[in-house]
Amino acid sequence: MTRPPTAAQRRLVDAADPVTGRLKGTEAQLAALVRRGLAFRHPRPPRDHFLTPAGHRLREAPGIPATPEPAGAAEVSAPAASGVFAARIGGEEGPETGPARLREVHSAWQGLLELRRMTRPDGATDLPCAWERTHLVQAAALALEAAGHRPAGAEGGGYRVRATPQPEAVAVREPDPEALRACAATLEKAGWQVGEHTEPRTGTRYALASPRRA
């Protein structure tokens, strides 16, 4: 981008689906985002518009200012997103439970599968997409939570997904060995390459997971 987006364009980006990056707006508004490199139009019907990696970075950088809108600029009808969905990585204080959370997780997982389908030339959903490779912890946690695994609370059992020094790899810890193996199986089914390891100093078993490319 050569200049900051307008306030209207920024609202459009902020209102994009937090998982898939799907955009809503007029053809003129969406075309303007495409010209700026913030969005792309999918070549297959229904030819929806999605955020590019640059668009996702803008969405996650609230400090970037917007340029003033010209007089008479059309208002964006879609409201700005009130919050970004976050899968449970484990260790949260008082994680939400209940039917509402289950529906939210299911919707996010289906949206992620749709993003895989829309961004693969063959329309397959068996391998992680680019968004997952840039949001490793959230992507792995979403796969686990969507499959019904229990995230750890502030204390106690349950899975915990954490970043690692290795590129494109997350560590999944679960004190119950059987539950850890189940988490590994879920990630493998979701298109991740998983191996179990033992921490040298503590002897604790954990799973190291990376998104597969083929």
Secondary structure, DSSP 8 states (H G I E B T S, - for coil): --S--BHHHHHHHHTS-TTT-B--S-HHHHHHHHHTTSEEE-SSTT--EEE-HHHHHHHT-TTS--B---TT----SS---S-------S--SS---SHHHHHHHHHHHHHHHHHHHHHSTT---SS--HHHHHSHHHHHHHHHHHTT--B--SSSSSBEEEE-SSTT-EEEE-SSHHHHHHHHHHHHHTTEEEEEEE-TTT--EEEEEEE---
